[in-house]
Amino acid sequence: MPEYDYIYLGDNARAPYGNRSFESVYHFTLEAVEWFFDRGCHLVILACNTASAKALRTIQQLNLPAIDPLKRVLGVIRPTAEYVAESSHTNHIGILGTEGTIQSGSYELEIGKLHPSMTVTGEACPMWVPLVENREYNKPGADYFVKQHLDHLFQLDPHIDTIILGCTHYPLLMEKIKQYLPENVRVIAQGKYVAMSLSDYLQRHPEIEEKCTKNGTVHYFTTESPEKFTQLASLFLNEQIDTNKTIIEKV
């Protein structure tokens, strides 16, 4: 959807969110949402599984009606849950995510609503994000941590035939993950499904879509060092970007 204008905010100064409490993640996420609203955004995507798991529902139900009932905040878990049925034959799904995402049970809840017959098993992989952010994801040392968690996941449920990468960092580990999986197991990275869901959402909600400006621009902000962020972002984007530092005000 390159025609739209995007503002990206990485709260890198307080990341990772995965091992933080529900209360901390909620407050940090609410601060970020209000930061976007102050800059004229009408639609905010929580492009983080932990924030989607721990903060989205409360912000939607408690905060949005008071802040601005015409604005929207969406997450990344439900879009993934909507599409998972088409990939599984056994109806046994595995979730790989941060401790916060797995402990929240959000995937079990969302998939259970849409596909009650499915069995969902989660495995927390706390070392995987540091592997990516320290550029160790494609080195031999990563194999131990990848194999360890995949082996444990299949010990919990050997019938899994579809695995969701429930963290935005994990696709960079895709090649190593595939090395330790049976051939019949499919791995789902969320990006495509979140984008498809967003496109569908905007078609169904023209009152939101018409508020989205379309100049094809992307502006990046971080709460940490712009130089550090730009270097790390190149792993995901395969291009050089300009990054600005910002401060998120306390709510």
C-alpha positions as CSV (number, residue, x, y, z in Angstrom):
1,M,0.0,0.0,0.0
2,P,2.7,2.5,-1.0
3,E,0.4,5.3,-1.8
4,Y,-0.4,6.1,1.8
5,D,1.6,8.3,4.2
6,Y,3.2,6.5,7.2
7,I,4.7,7.5,10.5
8,Y,6.7,4.8,12.2
9,L,7.7,5.0,15.9
10,G,10.1,2.6,17.5
11,D,10.2,2.8,21.3
12,N,13.7,1.4,21.3
13,A,14.7,3.2,24.5
14,R,12.3,1.0,26.4
15,A,12.4,-2.1,24.3
16,P,12.1,-5.0,24.4
17,Y,8.5,-5.1,25.7
18,G,8.4,-8.9,25.7
19,N,9.4,-9.5,29.3
20,R,7.7,-6.4,30.8
21,S,4.6,-6.4,33.0
22,F,1.1,-5.9,31.6
23,E,0.9,-2.6,33.3
24,S,4.2,-1.3,31.9
25,V,3.4,-2.4,28.3
26,Y,-0.1,-0.8,28.6
27,H,1.2,2.5,29.7
28,F,4.1,2.6,27.2
29,T,1.7,1.7,24.4
30,L,-0.9,4.3,25.4
31,E,1.8,6.9,25.5
32,A,2.8,5.9,21.9
33,V,-0.8,5.9,20.7
34,E,-1.3,9.5,22.0
35,W,2.0,10.5,20.4
36,F,0.6,9.4,17.0
37,F,-2.7,11.1,17.6
38,D,-0.9,14.4,18.5
39,R,0.7,14.2,15.0
40,G,-2.6,13.9,13.2
41,C,-2.8,10.1,12.8
42,H,-6.4,8.7,12.7
43,L,-5.4,5.1,12.5
44,V,-2.6,3.4,14.5
45,I,-1.4,-0.1,14.1
46,L,0.3,-1.7,17.1
47,A,3.0,-3.5,15.0
48,C,4.1,-5.5,18.0
49,N,2.7,-8.8,19.3
50,T,3.4,-8.0,22.9
51,A,1.7,-4.6,22.7
52,S,-1.2,-6.1,20.8
53,A,-1.6,-8.8,23.4
54,K,-1.2,-6.7,26.6
55,A,-2.5,-3.3,25.7
56,L,-4.8,-3.2,22.6
57,R,-8.1,-4.3,24.1
58,T,-7.8,-1.9,27.1
59,I,-6.9,1.0,24.9
60,Q,-9.8,0.2,22.5
61,Q,-12.4,-0.2,25.2
62,L,-11.2,2.2,27.9
63,N,-9.1,5.0,26.4
64,L,-10.3,5.6,22.8
65,P,-13.9,6.6,23.8
66,A,-12.4,9.3,26.0
67,I,-9.6,10.4,23.7
68,D,-11.4,10.4,20.3
69,P,-14.1,7.9,19.5
70,L,-13.5,8.5,15.8
71,K,-10.0,7.3,15.8
72,R,-8.9,3.7,15.6
73,V,-6.1,1.5,17.1
74,L,-5.6,-2.0,15.6
75,G,-3.2,-4.9,16.4
76,V,-1.5,-7.7,14.6
77,I,-2.8,-10.8,16.4
78,R,-6.4,-11.0,15.1
79,P,-5.4,-10.5,11.4
80,T,-3.1,-13.5,11.7
81,A,-5.7,-15.5,13.5
82,E,-8.2,-14.8,10.7
83,Y,-6.0,-16.4,8.0
84,V,-4.5,-19.3,9.9
85,A,-7.3,-21.8,9.1
86,E,-6.4,-21.9,5.4
87,S,-2.9,-23.3,6.1
88,S,-3.6,-26.1,8.6
89,H,-4.9,-29.6,7.9
90,T,-4.5,-31.0,11.4
91,N,-6.0,-28.0,13.2
92,H,-3.0,-27.9,15.5
93,I,-1.3,-24.5,15.6
94,G,2.0,-23.5,17.2
95,I,2.8,-20.0,18.3
96,L,6.4,-18.8,18.8
97,G,6.6,-15.5,20.6
98,T,7.9,-13.4,23.4
99,E,7.2,-14.3,27.0
100,G,4.6,-11.5,27.2
101,T,2.8,-12.7,24.1
102,I,2.7,-16.3,25.1
103,Q,1.7,-15.6,28.7
104,S,-1.2,-13.4,27.6
105,G,-2.9,-16.3,25.8
106,S,-4.1,-13.8,23.2
107,Y,-3.5,-16.1,20.2
108,E,-5.4,-18.9,21.9
109,L,-8.3,-16.5,22.6
110,E,-8.5,-15.0,19.1
111,I,-8.0,-18.3,17.2
112,G,-10.5,-19.9,19.6
113,K,-13.1,-17.3,18.7
114,L,-12.7,-17.8,15.0
115,H,-11.8,-21.5,14.8
116,P,-13.1,-23.3,18.0
117,S,-11.9,-26.7,16.8
118,M,-8.2,-25.7,16.6
119,T,-5.6,-26.6,19.2
120,V,-3.1,-23.8,19.9
121,T,0.2,-24.3,21.7
122,G,2.6,-21.5,22.5
123,E,6.3,-21.5,23.1
124,A,8.1,-18.4,24.5
125,C,11.5,-17.7,22.9
126,P,13.1,-15.0,25.0
127,M,16.5,-15.2,23.3
128,W,15.4,-14.8,19.7
129,V,14.9,-11.0,19.7
130,P,18.4,-10.4,21.2
131,L,19.9,-12.8,18.6
132,V,18.4,-10.6,15.8
133,E,19.2,-7.2,17.4
134,N,22.8,-8.3,18.0
135,R,23.1,-9.6,14.4
136,E,23.7,-13.2,15.6
137,Y,20.6,-14.6,13.9
138,N,22.4,-16.1,10.9
139,K,25.4,-17.4,12.9
140,P,26.0,-20.9,14.3
141,G,25.3,-19.9,17.8
142,A,21.7,-19.2,17.0
143,D,21.0,-22.8,16.0
144,Y,21.1,-24.0,19.6
145,F,18.3,-21.6,20.7
146,V,16.2,-22.2,17.6
147,K,16.3,-26.0,17.8
148,Q,15.8,-25.9,21.6
149,H,12.4,-24.1,21.4
150,L,11.2,-26.0,18.3
151,D,11.9,-29.3,19.9
152,H,10.0,-28.2,23.0
153,L,7.1,-27.0,21.0
154,F,6.7,-30.4,19.3
155,Q,7.1,-32.2,22.5
156,L,4.1,-30.3,23.8
157,D,2.1,-31.1,20.6
158,P,3.6,-33.4,17.9
159,H,0.5,-32.8,15.6
160,I,1.3,-29.2,14.9
161,D,1.4,-28.5,11.1
162,T,1.4,-24.7,11.1
163,I,3.6,-22.3,13.1
164,I,2.9,-18.6,13.5
165,L,5.9,-16.4,14.1
166,G,4.3,-14.2,16.7
167,C,7.0,-11.5,16.8
168,T,8.2,-9.0,14.2
169,H,11.8,-10.0,14.7
170,Y,11.4,-13.7,14.1
171,P,11.2,-13.8,10.2
172,L,14.9,-13.0,10.2
173,L,15.4,-16.4,11.7
174,M,13.2,-18.1,9.1
175,E,15.9,-20.1,7.4
176,K,17.2,-21.5,10.6
177,I,13.7,-22.3,11.8
178,K,13.0,-24.2,8.6
179,Q,16.1,-26.3,9.1
180,Y,14.7,-27.9,12.2
181,L,11.1,-28.4,11.1
182,P,9.5,-31.4,9.5
183,E,8.8,-30.8,5.8
184,N,5.0,-30.8,6.2
185,V,5.0,-27.9,8.7
186,R,4.2,-24.4,7.4
187,V,5.6,-21.3,8.9
188,I,3.6,-18.1,8.8
189,A,5.2,-14.7,9.0
190,Q,2.6,-12.0,9.8
191,G,3.6,-9.1,7.6
192,K,1.6,-10.2,4.5
193,Y,-1.5,-11.1,6.5
194,V,-1.5,-7.8,8.5
195,A,-1.2,-5.8,5.3
196,M,-4.0,-7.8,3.7
197,S,-6.2,-7.2,6.7
198,L,-5.4,-3.5,6.8
199,S,-6.3,-3.1,3.1
200,D,-9.6,-4.9,3.7
201,Y,-10.3,-2.8,6.8
202,L,-9.9,0.4,4.9
203,Q,-12.2,-0.8,2.2
204,R,-14.9,-1.6,4.8
205,H,-14.4,1.7,6.6
206,P,-14.3,4.5,4.1
207,E,-14.8,7.0,6.9
208,I,-11.3,6.1,8.2
209,E,-9.7,5.6,4.7
210,E,-10.7,9.1,3.5
211,K,-8.8,10.6,6.4
212,C,-5.5,8.9,5.4
213,T,-3.3,11.1,3.3
214,K,-1.7,9.7,0.2
215,N,1.6,11.2,-0.7
216,G,3.6,8.0,-0.5
217,T,5.8,9.2,2.4
218,V,7.4,7.4,5.3
219,H,8.8,9.1,8.4
220,Y,10.8,7.2,11.0
221,F,11.1,8.1,14.6
222,T,12.9,6.4,17.5
223,T,13.2,7.1,21.3
224,E,16.8,5.8,21.1
225,S,19.8,6.7,19.1
226,P,18.8,7.5,15.4
227,E,22.1,6.1,14.2
228,K,21.6,2.8,16.1
229,F,18.0,2.5,14.9
230,T,18.9,3.2,11.3
231,Q,21.6,0.5,11.4
232,L,19.2,-2.1,12.8
233,A,16.3,-1.0,10.5
234,S,18.5,-1.9,7.5
235,L,18.2,-5.6,8.5
236,F,14.5,-5.5,8.0
237,L,14.1,-3.0,5.2
238,N,17.1,-3.6,3.0
239,E,17.5,0.1,2.4
240,Q,18.9,3.2,4.0
241,I,16.5,5.5,5.9
242,D,16.5,8.8,7.7
243,T,15.5,8.6,11.3
244,N,14.5,11.3,13.8
245,K,14.8,11.1,17.6
246,T,11.7,11.8,19.6
247,I,10.5,11.8,23.3
248,I,7.2,10.2,24.2
249,E,5.5,12.3,26.8
250,K,4.1,10.7,29.9
251,V,0.3,10.2,29.8
